[in-house]
Amino acid sequence: MFLAEVIGQVVATKKDDSMVGQKLLVLRPQLVDETNPEKFRNGSNTIIAVDTMGAGEGELVMFAQGSSARQAKGMKMIPVDAAVVAIVDSVDVLGKRIHG
């Protein structure tokens, strides 16, 4: 699993029938900054993920990719490669709270 900030959403009116009704989010992965582990730094890519938690823009989420994403509730028969599986309340790294 990975951490990411929700930075937007995707609307696709034409899509696979199994995807109808699924909310799609744009995620920016968050990495613990190796030069200052008391903060995150943005990853270099963006991910489109199915939202299974009701996340909104600006929230920190946990997401799964690949076959693990299809283990989330209701995702087994959907052609997804990433799914939001949690909304994060807090993150502690090396004894310091860096989120929440």
N, C-alpha and C positions, 0 to 999 in steps of 0.2 A: 504494500500500500504506500501511497505517496500523499504529501500535503500540497494543497494548491489554494490560491485565492480565486474566487469567482469574479471574473472581469467582464462578463457579458452573457448573452444568450443567443442562440441560433433559432430562427424560425424557418422551417422548410415545409411549404404547403404540399409539395409533391415528394413522397417518400415511400419506402417499403410499408405495406399495410400493417405489419407488426409493430411499426414505430408510431402509428397514429396515437395521439394522446400523450406521448412521451415528451417531457420538457428537456431541452438540450442546452447545456451550459458551456461557456467558453472558460477554460481554466488556465491560470498561469501557475505552473509548479513553483513551490517555495522550497528553497534549500537553506540549511543552516550555513551562515556565512563562515567560511573557514578562517578568515582573518579576525572575525569578531563573532564568536559563537553565541553572543547575547542578542543576535538579531538574524532575520532571514534576508536572503537575497533572492531576486527573481531568477527562475530558470530561463533558459534561452528559447524555449518552445512554448506553444500553446496546445491545449488538448480540448477536444470536444467530448463531453461526457453526458450520459443520460443521468438525470437527477432523480434519485430514489428517495431523497430526504426533504425536499422542499427548500433547498438552499436559495439564497439570494445574492445579488451583486455585493461585493465587498466582504463576504464571509469567507472564513478559512474552513476548508473542507478536507476530508480524507477521501481519496479515490483509489479504486482498483483498476488494473488494466488486464487485457488479454482474457484468458479463460476464467480468471478469478472474477472479472467484472460480471460474467454471466451467472455467477453463484449468488448475486444479490437477488432479493425477492422480486419475482416477476420478470427477470432478465433472461431466463434459460433459453427461450425460443426467439430472442431478439438479436439481430446482427449488430452487437455492440462490441467495442474494444475498450471502453472506459465507462465506469459508473461511479457516481458519488455515493459513498456508503456511510458517511458520517459528517455531521457539522461539528467542528472542533470548538470546545469551550476554552481549553488552555493547553499550552505546550511548555514544558520545563526542559531545559538543556543544561547539563552540568550544574544542577542546583539553582539555576536562574530561570525565572519565568520570562519567556520571550513572546508569549501571546496569551491574552486573556486576563 
